[in-house]
Amino acid sequence: MTNNDLLRRLRYALNLNGVSIAEIFALSGHAIEPLAVLKLLKKDDEYGFVPCDNTLMNNFLDGLIISRRGRQEQKAAPEQPRCFAFTNNLILRKLRIALELDDEKMIAVLKLAGVTVSKPQLSAMFRSVEHRNYKECGDQFLRNFIRGLTLGSSKATRPTAEEK
């Protein structure tokens, strides 16, 4: 899945617009205009399409964490290396942190998308690459997770019988 596709899917799943996406980028220290965001949201065959590279996507996910959880106190933590591996596992981890999801909530989100996964299978995706039980998060799994988020947010915004 391309970063542009991921950004489009997260836009719908989290009910974001161009201005709110620009604000999320700004939280990570990357200023971007709402019009530039719209170019990132275009499909690759549309006029004006601009590719979203790994650094830009990482900035968006970091900004999403800050917008949802608040800015953390700067501890003497080592900085991310310049050539870090930007994988689906990292994306899934950052989404989990931003949305404050535990295992049960993640399993419920995946269930909305029709995916059955156990806790050990899920936790394997959050392990270190060197760990013997590490499992790579595939594009389809990430798509289903975001689809579950979209379905969950649309359920939450539907009016109940009492509200009608």
LOBA-958522 format. One record per atom (N, C-alpha, C, O, CB): x, y, z. Coordinates in steps of 0.05 Angstrom, whole numbers, plus 5000, padded with zeros to 4 digits. Glycine has a CB too. Layout:
BEGIN
XYZ
...
***
This chain:
BEGIN
501749775000
500050005000
501850255000
503850265015
498150005024
501150444983
502750684982
502050865005
499950845017
502350834955
503851055011
503351245033
501051425026
499451495044
505951415038
500751495001
498451664993
495851514998
493851625008
498651744963
495751254991
493351094996
492851075026
490551095034
493750804984
494851035041
494551025070
493451285081
491651285098
497250955084
494451505072
493551765081
490551805074
489051905090
495251995069
489851725049
487051745041
485251575059
483151665068
486651665012
486051335064
484451155081
484251255109
482051235121
485650865081
486351355120
486251465147
484551715149
483251775169
489151525158
484551865127
482852105126
479952025130
478452155145
483252255099
479051815116
476251735118
475751595145
473651635158
475551545096
477651435154
477251275179
477051465203
475551415221
479551085183
478651675203
478751855226
477152115221
477152295238
481651925232
475752125198
474052355192
475652625193
474952805207
471652365211
477752635177
479552865176
479053015150
478352895130
482452785179
479553275150
479553435126
482353545121
484153495136
477453665127
482653695098
485253795091
486553975112
488953965117
485153945066
484854145125
485854325145
486754175170
488954225181
483654535153
485253975179
485953825202
488453655197
490053615215
483653645212
488753555173
491153405166
493653585166
495753515176
490953265138
493353835156
495554025157
496254095186
498554125192
494754285142
494254115203
494754175231
496253935244
498053975261
492154225246
495553695237
496953455248
499853455239
501653395255
495453195239
500353515213
503053535204
504653745220
506953705227
503153605174
503353975225
504654195239
505554105267
507554195277
502854435241
503953935280
504653845307
507253695307
508653685328
502453675318
507953565285
510453415284
512753585275
515053485272
510153175265
512253845270
514354025262
514654055232
516554175222
516953935273
512753945217
512753965188
510454135178
508154045179
512653675174
511054385170
508954565161
508154485132
509854455115
509854855162
505554465128
504554405101
501854555098
500354565116
504254095096
501454655074
498954805069
496654615063
497154395052
499355005045
494254685070
491954505063
491754435034
490854215027
489354635073
492454625016
492354564987
494454354980
493954184962
492854824971
496754354993
498754144988
497753874998
498453664987
501454225002
496253885020
495053635031
493253515010
493253265006
493553685057
491653674997
489753574977
491253444954
490253244942
488053804966
493653544947
495253414926
496253144935
496552954919
497653594919
496753114962
497652854972
495352654972
495752414970
498752885001
492852754974
490552584976
489552494948
487752324946
488352724990
490552614927
489752534900
490752254893
492752164904
490752744879
489452124875
490351864865
492651914846
492852124834
488051704852
494351704843
496751744827
496351804798
498151894784
498451504830
493951754787
493451814759
491952084755
491352154733
491751584746
491552224777
490152484776
492152704772
494452694781
488452534801
491352924758
493053154754
493653284781
491853324797
491653354734
496153354785
496953494810
497753304832
498353394854
494753674819
497753044827
498552854847
501452904857
503152944840
498252564836
501852884883
504552914895
504952664912
503352604930
504853184912
507152514908
507552274924
508252344953
509652544958
509852104912
507352184971
507852215000
510152015007
509751775006
505252165017
512452125013
514751955020
514551855049
512851945064
517352095015
516351675056
516351555083
516651755105
515451735126
518451345085
518451955100
518952155121
516452325126
515752385148
521252345112
515052395104
512552545107
510452385121
508952495138
511552635079
510152135114
508151965127
508851925157
507051925174
507951695113
511351895163
512251865190
511652125206
510752105229
515351805192
511952355194
511252605207
508252625212
507452715233
512152845189
506652525193
503752525198
503052345221
501452425238
502252435172
504152105222
503551925244
504452035271
503152005291
504751645239
506852155271
507852275296
505952505305
505352535329
510752385293
505052665286
503252885292
500552785301
499252905319
502853055267
499652555290
497152435299
497352345328
495552375344
496452195281
499652225335
500052145363
499952395381
498652385402
502852005366
501252605374
501252845390
498452965392
497653055413
503253055378
496952965370
494253085370
492352925387
490553035400
493253105342
492752665388
490852495404
491752455433
490052425450
490652225390
494352445437
495352375464
496752605478
497252595502
497252145462
497452815463
498953035475
501953005472
502852785466
498253065505
503353215475
506253215471
507553095496
506753155519
507353505466
509452915492
510852785514
513252965523
514353105507
511852515506
513852945549
516253075559
518652945545
518852705541
516453045590
520553115537
522853015523
524752885543
525853025561
524353245508
525052625541
526952485558
529552445541
529552505517
525852215568
531552335554
534052295540
533852045523
535651865524
536352265560
531752025507
531351795490
533051825464
533352055455
528351745482
534151615454
535651635429
533851705406
531651615404
537251375424
534851875388
533351945364
533151715345
534851535346
534552195350
531151725328
530851515308
533151535288
533751765280
528051525294
534251315280
536451335261
535351445234
533051415228
537751065256
537151575219
536351695194
535251485174
533451545158
538651835181
536251245175
535451045156
533750825170
534350585167
537950915142
531750915185
530050725199
528250575179
527650675157
528250875220
527350345186
525650185169
522750265173
521650225195
525949875175
521550385153
518750475155
517050245143
516750225119
518350745139
515950085161
514449855153
511549875162
510850055177
515749595165
509949685153
507149675161
507049625191
505149715204
505649455146
508949475202
508949425231
509249685247
507949725267
511249235239
510949865237
511350125250
508850295247
508050435266
513850275238
507650285224
505150435220
502950335239
501650495252
504150415190
502650075241
500649955259
501250035288
499350095303
500649655256
503750025295
504550105323
503850395329
502750455350
507550055327
504450575310
503950855314
500950915315
500051085330
505251025292
499350775298
496450805299
495350695326
493550815338
495150655276
496450485335
495650375361
496150575384
494450605401
497150105367
498450695383
499150895403
497351135401
496251235421
502150975401
497051245377
495451485373
492551445382
491351625394
495551565344
491451215376
488551165381
488151025408
485950965416
487450995360
490350985423
490250865450
488750605450
486850565466
488951065470
489550425433
488250165430
489849945444
492249925441
487950095401
488449785460
489749555472
489049315454
487749345433
488749505502
489949075462
489548845445
486648785440
485848725417
490748595458
484948805460
482048745457
480748935437
479148855421
480648755484
481449195439
480249395421
481249345393
479649375374
481049675431
483749275389
484749225362
483448985350
482748985327
487849185363
483048775366
481748535357
478848595349
477848495329
481848315378
477548765364
474748845358
474649005332
472848975316
473649015381
476649185328
476749345303
477149155279
475849185259
479049555304
478948965282
479348775260
476948605255
476348525232
481848595267
475548535276
473048375274
470948515257
469548395242
471948295301
470848785260
468948945244
469548915214
467748925198
469149235252
472048875208
472948845180
472848555171
473548495148
475748955176
471948375189
471648095181
474247935185
474447725173
470748075154
476048035201
478647895205
478647785234
478247935253
481048085200
479247535236
479547405262
482447375268
483847245252
477947135264
483347475291
486147455298
486247415328
484647525343
487747715289
488247255337
488547205366
490447405377
491947545363
489546915371
490547425404
492447605417
495347535411
496847725405
492047595448
496147285411
498847225404
499647295376
501847385371
499446925409
497747255357
498247335329
498647635327
500347735312
495947235311
496947785341
497148075341
499648175354
501048345343
494648195355
500348065377
502748155392
505248095376
507348225380
502848035419
505247895359
507547825343
508348045324
510648075316
507047565327
506348215316
506948435298
508248675313
509348855300
504348525285
508148675339
509248895354
511948815367
513148975382
507348985376
512948585361
515448485372
517748605355
517448705333
515648185372
520148575366
522548655352
523048475328
522348235329
525048655371
524248575307
524748425283
526548175290
526347965277
526148595262
528248205310
530047985317
528647765333
529747555336
532448095332
526347825344
524947635361
524047395344
523247425321
522547765375
524147155355
523546915340
520546895333
519846755314
524346665355
518847035347
515947025341
514947275326
512547325323
514347005367
516847435316
516147675301
514547595276
515247395262
518647835293
512547745269
510947705245
510747965230
510048175242
508147585251
511147955204
510948195188
508048265183
506448085178
512448165161
507348515185
504648615179
504448665150
505848825138
503948875196
502648515137
502348545108
500448775101
499048885118
501248295096
500448855075
498749065066
495849005071
494249185079
499249125036
495048765066
492248685069
491348715098
489048805103
491748405058
493048625116
492348645145
491948945153
490049005167
494548515162
493849115144
493649395150
491149525137
489749685150
496149545140
490549445112
488049535099
485649465115
483849625120
487849425071
485549205124
483249115140
483049265167
480849325176
483448815145
485249315179
485249465204
484049745200
482349835215
488049485216
484949885179
483850145173
480950135165
479350305171
485550285151
480249925151
477349885143
475649845168
473449955170
477049635124
476749695188
475349665213
475049925228
472949975240
476749465230
477150095227
476950355239
474750525226
473150655239
479650505237
474650505199
472550655184
469750555191
467950715196
473050625154
469450295192
466850185199
466050255228
463750305233
466749885195
467950245246
467450315274
466750605277
465050675293
469950255290
468050785262
467451075265
464751135252
463351305262
469651245252
464050995231
461351045219
459150945237
456951055237
461250925191
459650725251
457650615270
457350815293
455050855302
458550345280
459550935302
459451115324
457951375318
456851505335
462251175334
458051455292
456751705284
453951665275
452551865271
458451835263
452951425271
450251385263
448351445286
448951385309
449751085254
446151575281
444251635302
442851385312
442151205296
442151845292
442351365337
440951135348
437951175345
437151395337
441651095378
436450975351
433550985348
432351205366
430451335358
432250715354
433551245389
432651445408
433151735397
431551915402
433951415435
435451765383
436152025372
434352105348
434052345343
439052035365
433251915334
431651975311
429052075319
427352145303
431251735293
***
